[in-house]
Every structure is written in C-alpha cells, then in structure tokens.
Amino acid sequence: MKKALLFVLCFVMALGAFAAVQAQDVVEINVPTMRIGINSSAEWFAERSAAFNAEYGDRIKVNIEEIAGDQNLVDKIKVLYSANSLPSAFDLGGYNVIDMMKDQLVDLTPYIDEETRANASDICWEVNTRDGKILGMPFTRQVIGYFYNKEHFAAAGIEKPAETWEEFFEDCEKLKAAGFTPLSMDTADSGWVTSLMLGAMIGGTDEGEVWMNTALPTDYNTEAFIDAATKIQYMFQNYTTPDAIGGAYEHAAANFFIEETSMIANGPWMVSDFYDTTMVDEDFADKIGVAMYPGAVMYNSGKIGWQVGAKDPKELEAAITYVKFMTSVESQLKMLEMTGDTPAADVASDNVYPLVNETTALTENAKHSINDFQSLWYANVVDEISVQYPLLAQGTITPEEFAQALTDTAQKN
C-alpha cells in the first residue's frame, strides 16, 4: 500500500513538474489594439486572433489590451515609449510613430525573407523603412477617394462628381440650396476626413504631388498649402455641420450615415459600414458612389504596418511570429474581404463589396497619386492639426498662421 501511494505521489509530482516546464515553454507577448467594439476591423482582428491561437497557442500566449479609439492607442504608445517599455507588437492603423520611436523599435530587416518580402509591394516597404532599416511590417496600403450620396446629387441637379475644385464648390452650393449639408468634416484626432481633403487639394499639381509624398516636411509655408488651408477654412464656415468643430471621425461618419451630409473623404474600409443596419438604413449602400478628388487625385500609397518593441530574445521571436502571421497574405485577404482595406500584396478577391473594387479601380485613371499625412508627417505635427483646425475654422487664425503653426511644430523635431 505504501509503495502504491509512493508511486502515485511520484507520478503527481512528475506531472506537476512536466506541467511547469510546459508553462515555462509558453512565451507571453503583449499586444494593445484599437481594433475592438465598433472599429471596422474588430471582426477581422478577432478572427485572426482565434486563428493564431489555434496554430500557436501551445507556444505563444498573446495578452491583448483593448483600447477604444485610435487616438487613445496612439497616446498609450507614446506614454510607453517615454517609459522605454514599448509593447511586444502593435499597429496604429497607419499612424506614423516610426520617426519618433525608431530608437526603441526592432529592426525587422533580418527577419524579412523572400516569402515575407513578397507579402507587400516595394512602395509599402519603403514607407516602413528608415535609414535602410525596416521598422514596420506592412499589410495594407492606402487607397482613398471620397464617397457621395447619389440621391443628394440627383436632387441638387449634379450629374457627376466634380473634376475641378471650382466645380466642387459650385456643387456644394447646389447641395446647400437643395437643403443638404455638403460635407462631413472633423477637427479632433488629427481631423482625419478634413485632412484628407486638405492633402487632395495640395496634391493636384506635379509639385504638390511631390510635396505630399515627401517624408517629414518641415515647411508648410507654401502657396499650395496655404491655398488648401484657405479652402478648408471656407468649407468649415459654409459647408459642414456645427459639430465638425471639435468633432472626431465618428461624428463625421455618423452625419454621413444618417444622410445629414452628402460627402465624406475616407477609404474603402468604410464600405462595410454602409451595409450595417445598426448604423444605416437598409438601402443606404445603394445610394452611395465613390469618386476621385478634383484634379484626378487619389491617395494611393504604402501604409505603416506592425511594429515590434520586444526586447527579450524569446519574446522577440514570439512577436516576430505573431506579426508575420497578422501580415500574411491570408490575413491580408481576410482584411480585404471583412473590412475592404486594400492589401499590401498584389492580391484580389471577388468576395468584397462592389464599392471596394470601384475605389481601387479609380487609381488606374488618377493623374496624381499621393500619400496621406498620418503616414509621412511628424507625429507632433499630426497632433498639432487638432489644436489649430478649430482656430482656423472659427477665423481666429488665418491660413498663413495655420501654415506657420505647423511649420513651427515640425521644426521642433
């Protein structure tokens, strides 16, 4: 009897020791994300997380920190950077912190084999590279025009989207006369939809296209920028909703969804919301068209991807495995099909909403292809926009003073 008890005891102890070893073999990584709740890619992130756990869960435990709101995540990452404690891996939806944080980000170059490099176009890798070091792993690219309500246009007597900015403002007058508010705009969180319009205005010439594709500009005192800021100020004062000043993207989108506004600048990831009957009427998607910006301008560029901050060798290996999974061609196709976001790789799918393909197809006829401000401008300049936009909108500062404020901020870097 004693021998039997001793055997059982030894077996239990051995089993416990084995379990302890197994537990030690599981490497934990920390991943904060804003892809939760009402975020358009929340479903994608949940699906990919489940797929990763199914394949790697016995070796890698991913501790997800849910942070609601893009800007809140950006702010969190800045705090962690200040404390020299960046998370194992993170992505900010294209927001550029690479230049601010490159001293703490892992150089991914040694981990990019031929198969991984084929997962994105050259332009996507270029946007994620600094001084020959790859600091971000791309998985989507930026393709952005603007959406418009076809019923509003028809009621206002507008036959097709404007080809020039002069025509665009004439159409805004027609929409206003017909009882519609022409534009969704915002100022908070970098004024995303407003700044897309601003950049499209700048990028309508060869010189402006070059400027919009220049990394880390430090001088905003250009004729093209000031002219664009003048137009933006006029839009704020004549063609948008009262809540645009101080409002975030969510407010701009909601106004478009309830058909309070007729146009909104944004990318194809928004299309899935056009079919979400918790936000829009059942036939809403049928009313929506997509267009290039006047001057045949499209946002068509690389986008900053996943970044790695892990320091411990085992944690780093696990983080690289995770990031490669989240940026794989399979993950990119899932992103395209579930959100409409354009893959970094040269892949396509028939299983997407028509407006997604229509948006991508517009790039074939664009005369000017530009990158977006969040990808290329200094992070402190992107933040400063939200400080200055309300002042510009209210006429407290001039377009020239707006340009100087961004210049002063950029030159602090």
Phi, psi and omega per residue, in radians:
M1 nan -0.760 -3.137
K2 -1.121 -0.673 3.125
K3 -1.107 -0.703 -3.137
A4 -1.127 -0.761 3.118
L5 -1.109 -0.692 3.120
L6 -1.110 -0.687 3.120
F7 -1.104 -0.788 -3.141
V8 -1.101 -0.738 -3.134
L9 -1.103 -0.768 3.109
C10 -1.103 -0.686 3.137
F11 -1.115 -0.778 3.136
V12 -1.101 -0.750 3.123
M13 -1.102 -0.724 3.125
A14 -1.137 -0.715 3.120
L15 -1.100 -0.723 3.114
G16 -1.121 -0.723 3.120
A17 -1.113 -0.719 3.104
F18 -1.080 -0.740 3.132
A19 -1.118 -0.655 3.132
A20 -1.132 -0.729 3.111
V21 -1.100 -0.772 3.121
Q22 -1.031 -0.744 -3.137
A23 -1.115 -0.665 3.123
Q24 -1.166 -0.506 -3.111
D25 -1.272 -0.327 3.129
V26 -1.445 2.068 -3.121
V27 -1.629 2.310 -3.140
E28 -1.727 2.414 3.031
I29 -2.237 2.628 -3.117
N30 -1.872 2.241 -3.093
V31 -2.340 1.831 3.018
P32 -1.412 2.571 3.138
T33 -2.624 2.586 3.016
M34 -1.762 0.042 -3.085
R35 -1.458 1.185 -3.094
I36 -2.451 2.994 3.008
G37 0.989 -2.129 -3.085
I38 -1.531 -0.006 3.082
N39 -1.001 2.394 -3.033
S40 -1.113 -0.329 3.141
S41 -1.875 0.245 -3.125
A42 -1.066 -0.752 -3.126
E43 -1.131 -0.725 3.106
W44 -1.051 -0.824 -3.098
F45 -1.094 -0.717 3.128
A46 -1.120 -0.738 -3.136
E47 -1.150 -0.767 3.140
R48 -1.175 -0.638 3.111
S49 -1.116 -0.744 3.117
A50 -1.129 -0.704 3.130
A51 -1.154 -0.687 3.115
F52 -1.134 -0.782 -3.135
N53 -1.098 -0.619 3.119
A54 -1.137 -0.591 -3.090
E55 -1.591 -0.618 -3.008
Y56 -2.145 0.050 -3.028
G57 -1.047 -0.407 3.123
D58 -1.356 -0.198 -3.100
R59 -2.113 -0.506 -3.047
I60 -2.289 2.204 3.056
K61 -1.856 2.108 -3.123
V62 -1.712 1.994 3.079
N63 -1.593 1.845 -3.089
I64 -1.533 2.229 3.015
E65 -1.863 1.993 -3.090
E66 -1.493 2.168 3.140
I67 -2.237 1.974 -3.083
A68 -1.309 2.187 3.066
G69 1.731 2.254 -3.112
D70 -1.008 -0.839 -3.074
Q71 -1.145 -0.606 3.103
N72 -1.100 -0.661 3.094
L73 -1.186 -0.765 3.102
V74 -0.997 -0.804 -3.140
D75 -1.086 -0.697 3.113
K76 -1.077 -0.774 -3.128
I77 -1.122 -0.650 3.110
K78 -1.122 -0.689 3.109
V79 -1.129 -0.778 3.136
L80 -1.122 -0.645 3.090
Y81 -1.097 -0.762 3.129
S82 -1.055 -0.519 3.132
A83 -1.614 0.122 -3.115
N84 0.959 0.743 -3.091
S85 -2.462 0.919 3.095
L86 -1.027 2.588 3.129
P87 -1.193 2.946 -3.109
S88 -0.980 -0.792 -3.141
A89 -2.696 2.625 3.122
F90 -2.851 2.706 2.946
D91 -2.360 2.557 -3.045
L92 -2.027 0.425 3.091
G93 1.148 0.453 3.105
G94 1.807 -0.203 3.138
Y95 -1.132 2.331 -3.035
N96 -1.560 1.876 2.929
V97 -2.038 0.076 -3.084
I98 -1.010 -0.809 -3.060
D99 -1.205 -0.506 3.091
M100 -1.337 -0.596 -2.922
M101 -2.031 0.212 -3.015
K102 -1.088 -0.347 3.111
D103 -1.282 -0.333 3.134
Q104 -1.932 -0.173 -3.138
L105 -1.419 2.543 3.135
V106 -1.308 2.323 3.010
D107 -1.275 1.963 -3.051
L108 -1.489 -0.091 -3.045
T109 -0.885 -0.794 -3.119
P110 -1.120 -0.282 -3.065
Y111 -1.744 0.007 -3.087
I112 -1.683 1.662 3.068
D113 -1.483 -3.137 -3.085
E114 -1.061 -0.684 -3.138
E115 -1.123 -0.746 3.138
T116 -1.187 -0.716 3.135
R117 -1.080 -0.584 3.138
A118 -1.215 -0.162 -3.135
N119 -1.363 -0.061 -3.137
A120 -2.653 2.674 3.107
S121 -1.298 2.870 -3.125
D122 -1.011 -0.706 -3.093
I123 -1.122 -0.548 3.102
C124 -1.220 -0.690 3.098
W125 -1.182 -0.642 -3.126
E126 -1.068 -0.755 -3.126
V127 -1.100 -0.482 -3.093
N128 -1.687 0.178 -3.064
T129 -2.012 2.394 3.061
R130 -2.334 2.184 3.093
D131 0.915 0.704 3.104
G132 1.405 0.013 3.137
K133 -1.880 2.289 3.080
I134 -1.470 2.003 -3.069
L135 -1.930 -0.050 3.080
G136 -2.521 2.525 3.141
M137 -1.868 1.887 -3.026
P138 -1.261 2.672 3.035
F139 -2.524 -0.204 3.037
T140 -2.398 2.852 3.019
R141 -2.232 2.902 -3.012
Q142 -1.678 1.976 3.020
V143 -2.247 1.919 -2.993
I144 -2.421 2.232 2.921
G145 -2.098 -2.431 3.007
Y146 -2.440 2.641 -3.136
F147 -1.738 2.603 3.138
Y148 -2.477 2.676 -3.138
N149 -1.554 1.936 -3.058
K150 -1.133 -0.579 3.119
E151 -1.187 -0.687 3.075
H152 -1.089 -0.783 -3.140
F153 -1.047 -0.802 -3.112
A154 -1.102 -0.742 3.141
A155 -1.136 -0.489 -3.140
A156 -1.596 0.007 3.122
G157 1.379 0.413 3.127
I158 -1.693 2.090 -3.042
E159 -1.467 -0.560 -3.113
K160 -2.732 2.810 3.133
P161 -1.058 2.604 -3.075
A162 -1.139 2.523 3.100
E163 -1.718 -0.306 3.089
T164 -2.265 2.823 3.114
W165 -1.219 -0.488 3.048
E166 -1.089 -0.795 3.083
E167 -1.122 -0.643 -3.137
F168 -1.032 -0.802 -3.133
F169 -1.240 -0.541 3.037
E170 -1.115 -0.707 3.108
D171 -1.153 -0.628 3.080
C172 -1.066 -0.695 3.095
E173 -1.128 -0.707 3.124
K174 -1.124 -0.753 3.122
L175 -1.113 -0.746 3.136
K176 -1.101 -0.722 3.130
A177 -1.152 -0.498 3.139
A178 -1.481 0.022 3.067
G179 1.685 0.229 -3.137
F180 -1.906 2.612 2.977
T181 -1.530 2.061 -2.957
P182 -1.098 -0.750 -2.877
L183 -2.233 2.429 2.858
S184 -1.481 2.270 3.111
M185 -2.437 2.927 -3.136
D186 -2.699 2.897 3.070
T187 -2.261 -0.485 -3.080
A188 -1.320 2.823 3.069
D189 0.896 0.787 3.114
S190 1.364 0.107 3.102
G191 0.931 1.009 -2.961
W192 -0.921 -1.001 -3.044
V193 -1.233 -0.574 3.088
T194 -1.146 -0.778 -3.098
S195 -1.207 -0.462 3.027
L196 -1.111 -0.723 3.070
M197 -1.123 -0.760 3.125
L198 -0.999 -0.868 -3.125
G199 -1.116 -0.652 3.130
A200 -1.137 -0.622 3.085
M201 -1.148 -0.733 3.137
I202 -1.155 -0.690 -2.990
G203 -1.436 0.216 -3.073
G204 -1.475 0.054 3.058
T205 -2.211 2.893 3.122
D206 -1.052 -0.745 3.138
E207 -1.153 -0.734 3.130
G208 -1.168 -0.622 3.102
E209 -1.081 -0.758 3.111
V210 -1.078 -0.772 -3.124
W211 -1.091 -0.738 -3.127
M212 -1.213 -0.301 3.107
N213 -1.800 0.190 3.140
T214 -1.614 2.239 3.136
A215 -1.306 2.372 2.989
L216 0.970 0.979 3.074
P217 -1.116 2.543 -3.140
T218 -2.057 -0.053 -3.140
D219 -2.263 1.965 3.137
Y220 -1.778 0.092 -3.124
N221 -1.505 1.017 3.096
T222 -1.921 2.740 3.139
E223 -1.054 -0.729 -3.106
A224 -1.148 -0.705 -3.129
F225 -1.188 -0.782 -3.118
I226 -1.149 -0.662 3.083
D227 -1.106 -0.730 3.109
A228 -1.130 -0.733 3.122
A229 -1.107 -0.599 3.093
T230 -1.114 -0.746 3.110
K231 -1.150 -0.719 3.122
I232 -1.081 -0.743 3.109
Q233 -1.046 -0.752 3.131
Y234 -1.111 -0.705 3.100
M235 -1.063 -0.810 3.127
F236 -1.013 -0.695 -3.019
Q237 -1.477 -0.215 -3.039
N238 -2.311 -0.417 -2.897
Y239 -2.257 0.274 -3.114
T240 -2.322 -3.088 -3.057
T241 -1.490 2.720 3.129
P242 -1.039 -0.533 -3.094
D243 -1.450 0.067 3.107
A244 -1.122 -0.685 3.124
I245 -1.330 1.980 -3.053
G246 1.644 -0.262 -3.102
G247 -1.394 2.668 3.097
A248 -1.750 -3.135 3.130
Y249 -0.922 -0.736 -3.084
E250 -0.995 -0.641 3.124
H251 -1.233 -0.734 3.124
A252 -1.077 -0.753 -3.140
A253 -1.160 -0.761 -3.125
A254 -1.049 -0.686 3.128
N255 -1.131 -0.578 3.081
F256 -1.280 -0.686 -3.119
F257 -1.120 -0.667 -3.116
I258 -1.544 0.146 3.080
E259 1.124 0.484 3.003
E260 -1.288 -0.584 3.124
T261 -2.051 2.827 -3.050
S262 -1.800 -0.374 -3.083
M263 -2.468 2.586 3.030
I264 -2.596 2.340 3.062
A265 -1.459 2.200 3.104
N266 -3.067 2.975 -3.099
G267 -1.656 3.074 -3.025
P268 -1.188 -0.223 3.058
W269 -1.100 -0.284 -3.140
M270 -1.371 -0.312 -2.991
V271 -1.064 -0.660 -3.120
S272 -1.038 -0.524 3.110
D273 -1.177 -0.417 3.141
F274 -1.176 -0.259 3.141
Y275 -1.899 -0.007 -3.092
D276 -1.523 1.822 -3.036
T277 -1.280 -0.055 2.978
T278 -1.368 -0.251 -3.127
M279 -2.039 -0.511 -3.038
V280 -2.323 2.878 3.040
D281 -1.182 2.762 -3.015
E282 -1.023 -0.617 -3.088
D283 -1.724 0.276 -3.040
F284 -1.028 -0.802 -3.064
A285 -1.011 -0.583 -3.125
D286 -1.162 -0.340 -3.095
K287 -1.537 -0.153 -2.931
I288 -1.784 2.349 3.011
G289 -2.064 2.949 3.119
V290 -2.267 2.559 -3.057
A291 -2.508 2.745 2.906
M292 -1.273 2.823 3.028
Y293 -1.318 2.697 3.078
P294 -0.890 2.510 -3.053
G295 1.498 0.185 -3.137
A296 1.005 0.844 3.137
V297 -1.768 2.369 3.019
M298 -2.381 2.502 2.911
Y299 -1.327 2.106 -3.077
N300 -2.656 1.638 -2.955
S301 -2.788 3.071 3.012
G302 -1.280 2.928 -3.095
K303 -2.455 2.410 -3.137
I304 -1.134 2.347 -3.020
G305 -1.892 -2.528 -3.100
W306 -1.274 2.441 3.100
Q307 -2.115 2.723 -3.051
V308 -2.164 2.296 3.121
G309 -2.105 0.067 -3.091
A310 -1.056 2.483 -3.129
K311 -1.964 -0.752 3.111
D312 -1.114 2.362 -3.074
P313 -0.955 -0.767 3.142
K314 -1.197 -0.712 3.100
E315 -1.102 -0.704 3.136
L316 -1.106 -0.785 3.117
E317 -1.041 -0.740 3.137
A318 -1.168 -0.703 -3.140
A319 -1.136 -0.686 3.100
I320 -1.104 -0.759 3.098
T321 -1.029 -0.760 -3.131
Y322 -1.129 -0.825 -3.096
V323 -1.142 -0.687 3.092
K324 -1.098 -0.654 3.101
F325 -1.148 -0.787 -3.078
M326 -1.239 -0.293 -3.134
T327 -1.952 0.150 3.139
S328 -1.118 2.863 3.101
V329 -1.041 -0.681 3.103
E330 -1.051 -0.781 3.140
S331 -1.159 -0.640 3.114
Q332 -1.144 -0.725 3.104
L333 -1.142 -0.692 3.070
K334 -1.068 -0.733 3.113
M335 -1.061 -0.800 3.114
L336 -1.027 -0.826 -3.052
E337 -1.284 -0.549 -3.066
M338 -1.635 -0.431 -3.081
T339 -2.211 -0.373 -3.072
G340 1.545 -0.015 3.123
D341 -1.177 2.434 -3.035
T342 -1.387 2.223 -3.117
P343 -1.145 2.652 3.034
A344 -1.294 -0.497 3.097
A345 -1.454 2.809 3.128
D346 -1.474 1.283 -3.135
V347 -2.303 2.749 -3.136
A348 -2.502 2.900 3.131
S349 -2.543 2.480 3.060
D350 -1.441 -0.194 -3.053
N351 -1.608 0.946 3.125
V352 -2.386 2.855 3.101
Y353 -1.194 2.504 -3.096
P354 -0.930 -0.691 -3.105
L355 -1.093 -0.466 3.099
V356 -1.148 -0.861 3.115
N357 -1.144 -0.610 3.117
E358 -1.121 -0.665 3.124
T359 -1.129 -0.833 3.139
T360 -1.091 -0.680 -3.115
A361 -1.118 -0.467 3.139
L362 -1.079 -0.473 -3.116
T363 -1.120 -0.410 -3.104
E364 -1.176 -0.448 -3.110
N365 -1.921 0.108 -3.140
A366 -1.245 2.410 3.067
K367 -1.525 -0.460 -3.123
H368 -2.318 2.177 3.117
S369 -1.980 2.171 -3.026
I370 -2.233 2.847 3.044
N371 -1.722 2.835 -3.101
D372 -1.620 2.764 -3.043
F373 -1.097 -0.627 -3.098
Q374 -1.145 -0.492 -3.116
S375 -1.390 -0.512 -2.946
L376 -2.034 -0.417 -3.090
W377 -1.466 2.718 3.047
Y378 -0.992 2.520 -3.104
A379 -1.050 -0.639 -3.119
N380 -1.239 -0.449 3.059
V381 -1.255 -0.729 3.098
V382 -1.038 -0.700 3.105
D383 -1.192 -0.655 -3.083
E384 -1.160 -0.475 3.115
I385 -0.955 -0.734 -3.113
S386 -1.183 -0.437 3.071
V387 -1.325 -0.700 -3.005
Q388 -1.533 -0.512 -3.100
Y389 -0.986 -0.836 3.138
P390 -1.043 -0.635 3.118
L391 -1.166 -0.719 3.095
L392 -1.129 -0.784 -3.100
A393 -1.076 -0.683 -3.093
Q394 -1.474 -0.078 -3.134
G395 1.400 0.199 3.122
T396 -1.212 -0.559 3.040
I397 -2.177 2.761 3.098
T398 -1.532 2.867 3.031
P399 -0.989 -0.623 3.110
E400 -1.136 -0.703 3.112
E401 -1.216 -0.586 3.047
F402 -1.055 -0.830 3.135
A403 -1.101 -0.701 -3.124
Q404 -1.183 -0.646 3.133
A405 -1.095 -0.728 3.120
L406 -1.225 -0.623 3.092
T407 -1.099 -0.813 3.135
D408 -1.034 -0.713 -3.129
T409 -1.169 -0.785 -3.131
A410 -1.068 -0.643 -3.066
Q411 -1.372 -0.038 3.022
K412 -1.371 -0.257 -3.092
N413 -1.351 nan nan
